[in-house]
Amino acid sequence: FTEIVQRTYYFTTMARSYYDECSYLEQVSNCSYRIKKGFVPNMNVEGLFYVNDVLHKLMYDELQHHCASRGVGGFLPAVKQIANVASLPGIVGRSVGLPDVHSGYGFAIGNMAAFDMGNPEAVVSPGGVGFDINCGVRLVRTNLFEKDVSPIKEQLAQSLFDHIPVGVGSRGVIPMNAKDLEEALEMGMDWSLREGYAWAEDKEHCEEYGRMLQADPSKVSQRAKKRGLPQLGTLGAGNHYAEIQVVDEIYDDLAAAKMGVEEKGQVCIMIHSGSRGLGHQVATDALVEMEKAMKRDKIHVNDRQLACARITSPEGENYLKAMASAANYAWVNRSSMTFLTRQAFAKAFDSTPDDLDMHIIYDVSHNIAKVEEHIVDGKQRTLLVHRKGSTRAFPPHHPLIPVDYQLTGQPVLIGGTMGTCSYVLTGTPKGLEDTFGSTCHGAGRALSRAKSRRTIGYEDVLQALSRKGIAIRVASPKLVMEEAPESYKNVTDVVETCHMAGISKKAIKLRPIAVIKG
């Protein structure tokens, strides 16, 4: 039956021209578009995506190419994936695509969807979290300024590169045995704190205080644990990085002051990484189990990559416990790299991390599913909110954000691409209402990795970074081509769209002076 549904879906949607497809997309504001029911079969709610004029062209070009190719080859366009998510059982509100949205596995990357936990049919889907569970960004401030760092920028970049293991298959320097791993999966940042790799106040400025309490390491496979054991405290490859950044603009003085950012030129460090091979294996294991659960429970989806299980089923509950364990691993991983970064800076400046004021501004997750309370149709409901390539962005006075940020809203860290600027935003009441408190997570790919390697020379990229005065240390030249700024959407377009839509608000702009990549 599932195959018949998928074939029917293929023929009904492939038979439509690009013009016909566009008739299901309606502009509702200067930067948002509605996806009407009928765009794909079985939609339970409408879709919504945010784009400005530049990003609009990328979205529509992708759809036009898909129509011209009759859907042969590659991922579905992001707009189709957003609509397919709207057909999943138990979804409420809308399936939302943020401005950095692009094609992914099952869910688009940059897709948010919430499911009513009071509905016994509601599902959890690993494709709505992603393979790199709790991939996220951490921003550490310092009391240093660009003039302090510039004379030793190259030495500092090398020191970070030496301290933090990077690249595919990199092995960590944080001592860990099997018993430690079990405890880290259960305890998250509490493990880092106990072992001396984190400060007590670090937890306060971290989503979930760096620990998801529903974690159950027994639900994580031995294969996943074997992959995760040697990788703790490693950056990995792909779009992960550690950057030394300088405050370039301050848009919101009060918010910046609450974050400990006083003026332009101040130096910060941004760390972007996740749960490494352990998280990837947790997702892979769950997809296999959920395909079986779908057959048993007769759950039908438009796209096989949207494998899912009812939240209350054994498979759904086991995945959420394993996902929480992987999320805890990712927080321990970022904490370990924060420890190594503090050591590198202390050594370079013959000081201590405390004297350098190396406090965490915030740590955000952008590949995760969380149980949250939201208002739906005027009633408070408990939802399972999937954010894949999407960042939580709660407004001022929300009970789940730290006391320090109650007046300004939760800091939202938006990493740029290699050599481009990054941003700190804050959450807004409108974002809570329109997107269940969600916003963008970064630039979002515009070219596939393969196309980037074919069209971009790594020497050109390195020379361009050098001309901008950016020190770079990278483990793989191939990665430089894949992660070149030309491979991504313009992060400023993405951030401006979120700001214009009112779903988050600009606070700080940062520019890189040194980049460390896998």
C-alpha positions in Angstrom: 0.0 0.0 0.0 2.8 2.4 0.9 4.4 1.8 -2.6 1.0 2.6 -4.2 0.7 5.8 -2.2 4.2 6.8 -3.3 3.6 6.0 -6.9 0.3 7.9 -6.8 2.2 10.9 -5.2 4.8 10.7 -8.0 2.4 10.7 -10.9 0.0 13.4 -9.5 2.7 15.8 -8.6 5.0 15.0 -11.6 2.2 15.6 -14.0 2.0 19.3 -13.0 3.9 22.0 -14.8 6.1 24.5 -12.9 3.3 27.1 -13.5 0.7 24.7 -11.9 3.0 24.1 -9.0 3.4 27.8 -8.4 -0.3 28.2 -8.1 -0.1 26.4 -4.7 2.4 29.0 -3.4 1.0 32.3 -2.2 2.8 35.3 -0.9 1.4 36.4 2.5 3.9 39.1 3.5 7.0 40.8 2.1 9.1 37.8 3.2 6.8 34.8 3.8 4.9 32.4 1.5 2.1 30.0 2.2 2.1 26.4 0.8 -1.5 25.5 0.2 -3.0 22.1 0.9 -2.9 20.0 -2.3 0.7 20.9 -3.2 1.5 17.4 -2.2 -1.1 14.7 -1.2 -2.4 14.2 2.4 -1.3 17.6 3.8 -2.8 17.9 7.4 -1.7 21.5 7.7 -0.3 24.2 5.4 3.3 25.0 4.9 5.1 28.3 5.4 8.5 29.5 4.3 10.4 32.7 4.8 12.5 34.3 2.0 13.6 37.7 0.7 13.9 38.5 -3.0 17.4 36.9 -3.4 16.5 33.7 -1.5 13.1 33.5 -3.2 14.9 33.1 -6.6 17.0 30.2 -5.2 13.8 28.4 -3.8 11.8 28.8 -7.0 14.8 27.9 -9.3 15.1 24.7 -7.4 11.4 23.9 -7.9 11.6 24.8 -11.6 14.6 22.5 -12.1 12.8 19.7 -10.3 9.8 20.1 -12.7 12.0 20.3 -15.8 13.8 17.1 -14.8 10.5 15.3 -14.0 11.8 14.7 -10.5 14.7 12.4 -11.6 17.9 12.5 -9.5 18.9 14.3 -6.4 16.9 15.4 -3.3 13.4 16.8 -3.6 13.3 20.6 -3.6 13.0 22.1 -0.1 9.5 23.5 -0.8 8.3 19.9 -1.5 10.0 18.6 1.6 8.3 21.2 3.7 4.9 20.2 2.3 5.6 16.5 2.8 6.3 17.1 6.5 2.9 18.9 6.6 1.4 15.5 5.8 2.8 13.7 8.8 0.3 12.4 11.5 -0.2 14.7 14.5 1.4 17.8 13.1 0.0 21.1 14.4 0.3 24.8 13.3 2.3 24.7 10.1 5.4 23.0 8.6 7.8 26.0 8.6 10.8 26.6 6.3 13.3 29.2 7.6 15.3 31.4 5.2 18.3 29.1 5.2 16.2 26.1 4.1 17.6 23.6 1.6 17.1 20.0 0.7 18.0 17.4 3.3 17.2 13.8 4.3 13.4 13.6 4.8 12.9 17.0 6.3 14.6 19.9 4.6 17.5 21.4 6.5 16.0 24.6 8.0 12.6 22.9 8.6 10.6 23.1 11.9 7.6 21.1 12.7 5.6 20.5 16.0 3.6 17.4 16.9 0.8 17.3 19.5 1.8 14.8 22.2 -1.8 14.6 23.3 -2.7 13.0 19.9 -2.0 9.2 20.0 -1.3 9.2 16.2 1.4 11.9 16.5 4.9 10.8 15.3 8.6 11.5 15.9 10.8 11.4 12.9 14.7 11.1 13.0 14.7 13.0 9.6 13.3 15.9 11.5 16.3 16.0 13.8 19.1 15.1 11.4 22.0 12.7 11.6 24.2 15.1 13.6 22.0 15.1 16.7 22.4 18.4 18.7 24.8 19.9 16.2 25.0 23.4 17.7 26.9 26.5 18.2 28.6 27.9 21.3 29.9 31.5 21.7 32.6 32.3 24.3 33.5 36.0 25.0 36.8 37.4 26.2 38.0 40.7 27.5 40.5 40.9 24.7 40.3 43.2 21.7 41.4 42.8 18.1 44.6 44.9 18.8 45.6 42.3 21.4 45.1 39.3 19.2 46.3 40.6 15.8 50.0 40.4 16.5 49.8 36.7 17.4 46.8 35.8 15.3 48.7 33.1 13.3 50.3 31.6 16.4 46.9 31.6 18.2 45.2 29.9 15.2 48.0 27.2 15.2 47.6 26.8 18.9 43.8 26.2 18.6 44.5 23.8 15.7 47.0 21.9 17.9 44.7 21.8 20.9 41.4 20.8 19.2 41.5 17.6 17.2 39.9 18.2 13.8 38.9 16.3 10.6 37.2 13.1 9.7 38.0 10.3 12.1 39.9 12.6 14.5 40.5 11.2 18.0 40.0 13.2 21.2 42.5 14.1 23.8 40.0 14.0 26.7 40.7 10.8 28.6 37.6 8.6 28.5 36.8 4.9 29.0 33.5 3.0 28.5 32.2 3.8 32.0 33.0 7.5 31.5 31.0 7.4 28.2 28.0 5.9 29.8 28.0 8.6 32.5 28.6 11.4 29.9 25.6 10.1 27.8 23.4 10.3 30.9 24.8 13.4 32.6 25.7 15.7 29.8 27.5 18.8 31.0 27.1 17.7 34.6 29.8 15.1 33.7 32.0 17.8 32.3 31.6 19.9 35.4 32.4 16.9 37.7 35.5 16.1 35.7 36.8 19.7 35.7 36.2 20.5 32.0 33.5 23.1 32.6 32.7 25.9 34.9 29.5 25.8 37.0 28.2 28.9 35.3 28.6 27.3 31.8 25.5 25.3 32.3 23.3 28.4 33.0 24.0 29.7 29.5 23.1 26.4 27.7 19.8 25.1 26.3 18.4 22.5 28.7 21.3 23.4 31.1 23.4 21.1 29.0 21.5 17.9 30.0 18.4 16.2 28.7 17.0 14.3 31.6 15.2 11.7 29.5 18.5 10.3 28.3 18.9 6.6 28.6 22.3 5.3 27.5 21.0 1.7 27.4 19.0 2.8 24.3 22.2 3.7 22.4 23.7 0.8 20.4 27.1 -0.6 21.1 28.1 0.4 17.6 27.2 4.0 18.3 29.1 4.0 21.6 32.1 2.5 19.9 32.1 5.3 17.3 31.7 8.0 20.0 34.2 6.8 22.5 37.4 8.0 20.7 35.8 11.2 19.3 35.0 13.2 22.5 36.4 16.7 22.3 36.9 16.7 18.5 35.6 19.2 16.0 35.0 16.8 13.1 34.7 17.9 9.5 32.0 19.2 7.1 30.7 22.6 8.1 32.0 22.4 11.7 34.6 25.0 12.8 36.2 26.9 15.6 36.6 30.6 14.8 38.2 33.6 16.5 35.8 36.4 15.8 35.7 40.2 16.4 32.5 42.2 17.2 31.9 44.2 14.0 28.5 45.8 14.8 26.2 46.1 17.8 22.5 46.6 16.9 21.0 46.2 20.4 23.1 47.8 23.1 21.1 46.3 26.0 21.1 42.8 24.7 24.9 43.0 23.9 25.6 44.4 27.4 23.7 41.5 29.0 25.9 39.1 27.0 29.1 40.8 28.2 29.8 42.5 24.9 30.6 46.2 25.5 32.0 47.6 22.3 33.2 46.9 18.8 36.5 45.1 18.4 35.9 42.7 21.3 37.2 39.2 20.6 34.9 36.1 20.9 35.3 32.4 20.0 32.6 30.5 18.2 32.5 26.7 18.3 30.3 24.7 15.9 30.1 21.0 16.3 27.8 18.1 17.3 27.6 14.5 18.4 30.0 13.1 15.8 29.7 9.4 14.8 27.7 8.5 17.8 24.8 10.8 16.8 24.9 9.6 13.2 24.7 6.0 14.4 21.8 6.7 16.7 19.9 8.2 13.8 20.8 5.3 11.4 19.7 2.7 14.0 16.4 4.5 14.6 15.5 4.7 10.9 15.8 0.9 10.6 13.5 0.3 13.6 11.0 2.9 12.5 10.6 1.4 9.0 9.4 -1.8 10.8 7.1 0.2 13.1 5.5 2.0 10.1 4.5 -1.3 8.6 3.1 -2.6 11.9 1.2 0.6 12.7 0.2 1.2 9.1 1.7 4.7 9.0 1.9 6.0 5.4 4.2 8.9 4.3 4.8 10.7 1.0 8.6 10.1 1.2 10.3 7.0 2.5 13.0 9.3 4.1 10.3 10.5 6.5 10.4 7.2 8.4 8.7 7.8 11.7 7.0 6.1 14.7 4.3 7.2 17.0 5.7 9.1 19.9 4.2 6.7 22.4 5.3 3.6 20.6 8.4 1.6 21.9 10.4 2.7 18.9 9.4 6.4 19.4 10.2 6.4 23.1 13.5 4.5 22.5 14.6 7.0 19.9 13.8 10.0 22.1 15.9 8.4 24.9 18.8 7.6 22.6 18.5 11.1 20.9 18.7 12.8 24.3 21.8 10.7 25.1 23.4 11.8 21.9 22.4 15.4 22.6 24.2 15.1 26.0 27.3 13.7 24.2 27.3 16.8 21.9 27.2 19.2 24.9 30.0 17.3 26.6 31.9 17.5 23.2 31.5 21.3 23.0 32.4 21.7 26.7 35.6 19.7 26.1 36.5 21.9 23.2 35.7 25.0 25.3 38.1 23.7 27.9 40.8 23.2 25.2 40.1 26.7 23.8 40.5 28.2 27.2 43.8 26.4 27.7 45.1 27.6 24.3 44.2 31.3 25.0 45.5 31.2 28.5 48.8 29.8 27.2 49.0 32.3 24.4 48.4 35.3 26.7 50.3 33.9 29.7 47.1 34.3 31.8 44.1 32.3 33.0 40.8 31.7 31.3 39.1 33.4 34.3 41.3 36.5 34.0 40.5 36.6 30.3 36.8 36.5 31.1 36.2 33.5 28.9 32.6 33.0 29.8 30.0 31.3 27.6 27.5 33.8 26.1 25.2 30.9 25.1 25.1 27.5 23.5 22.3 26.7 21.1 21.2 23.4 19.5 19.9 23.3 15.9 19.3 19.6 15.3 17.0 18.4 18.0 13.5 17.5 19.1 12.2 18.8 22.4 9.0 18.6 24.5 7.7 22.1 24.9 4.5 23.9 26.0 3.0 26.2 23.3 -0.4 27.8 22.6 -2.2 26.2 19.7 -5.6 27.5 18.7 -5.9 29.4 21.9 -5.1 26.4 24.1 -1.9 25.3 25.8 -0.6 22.1 24.4 2.4 19.9 25.0 4.3 19.5 21.7 7.3 17.6 20.4 9.0 20.3 18.4 11.4 19.1 15.7 14.1 21.6 14.8 16.4 20.5 12.0 18.8 23.2 10.9 16.6 25.5 13.0 17.4 27.3 16.3 15.2 27.8 19.3 14.5 31.5 19.8 12.5 32.2 22.9 11.4 35.7 23.7 11.9 37.9 26.8 10.3 36.6 30.0 10.1 33.0 28.8 10.6 30.6 31.8 13.1 28.4 29.9 15.7 31.0 29.3 18.4 32.1 31.8 17.8 34.9 34.3 20.5 37.0 32.6 18.5 37.1 29.4 14.9 37.5 30.8 14.7 41.2 29.7 16.3 40.8 26.2 15.3 37.3 25.0 17.3 34.2 24.4 20.6 34.7 22.4 20.4 32.9 19.0 23.8 32.1 17.5 23.9 32.2 13.7 27.2 30.9 12.2 28.3 32.2 8.8 30.3 30.3 6.3 34.1 30.2 6.1 35.4 33.7 6.1 32.0 35.4 6.3 30.3 37.2 9.2 28.2 35.5 11.9 25.4 37.0 14.0 23.8 36.9 17.4 20.1 37.4 17.4 17.5 37.4 20.2 14.1 35.7 20.4 10.8 37.6 20.0 7.2 37.2 21.0 6.2 37.0 17.3 8.6 34.2 16.7 7.0 32.2 19.6 3.6 32.8 18.0 4.5 32.2 14.3 7.2 29.5 14.4 6.9 28.0 17.9 9.9 30.0 18.9 12.2 29.0 16.1 14.5 30.8 13.6 17.3 30.2 11.2 20.6 28.4 12.0 23.1 29.6 9.5 23.7 30.4 5.8 22.3 27.2 4.3 23.9 25.5 1.3 23.3 26.8 -2.2 25.6 24.3 -4.1 26.0 20.6 -3.4 29.4 19.5 -2.0 30.1 17.7 -5.3 29.4 20.8 -7.4 31.5 22.9 -5.0 34.5 20.6 -5.6 34.0 20.7 -9.3 33.7 24.5 -9.6 35.8 26.0 -6.9 39.6 25.8 -6.5 40.9 25.5 -3.0 43.9 27.8 -3.7 41.5 30.6 -4.8 39.6 30.2 -1.5 42.7 30.3 0.6 44.0 33.4 -1.2 40.6 35.2 -0.8 40.7 34.5 3.0 44.3 35.7 3.2 43.3 39.0 1.4 40.7 39.5 4.1 43.4 39.1 6.8 41.9 35.8 8.0 44.2 33.1 9.4 43.1 29.6 8.5 44.1 26.1 9.5 42.4 23.2 7.7 42.9 19.5 7.8 41.7 18.8 4.2 42.0 21.0 1.1 39.0 19.2 -0.4 37.0 20.6 2.5 38.0 24.2 1.7 36.2 23.8 -1.7 33.1 22.3 -0.1 32.9 25.0 2.5 33.8 28.0 0.4 31.4 31.0 0.9 30.3 30.6 -2.7 28.8 27.2 -1.7 26.3 28.9 0.6 23.5 31.4 0.7 24.5 34.8 2.0 24.1 34.7 5.8 23.2 38.4 5.9 20.2 37.7 3.5 19.1 34.9 5.9 19.4 37.0 9.0 17.8 40.1 7.5 14.8 38.0 6.4 14.3 36.7 10.0 14.7 40.2 11.4 12.3 41.6 8.8 9.7 38.8 9.5 10.0 39.6 13.2 10.8 36.0 14.2 14.1 37.1 15.7 15.9 40.3 16.2 19.5 41.4 15.3 21.8 42.1 18.3 25.5 41.6 17.3 27.4 41.0 14.1 30.8 39.2 14.3 33.5 38.8 11.6 36.2 36.1 11.7 39.9 36.7 12.0 41.0 33.1 12.3 39.2 29.9 11.2 40.0 26.3 12.2 38.3 23.5 10.2 38.4 19.8 9.8 
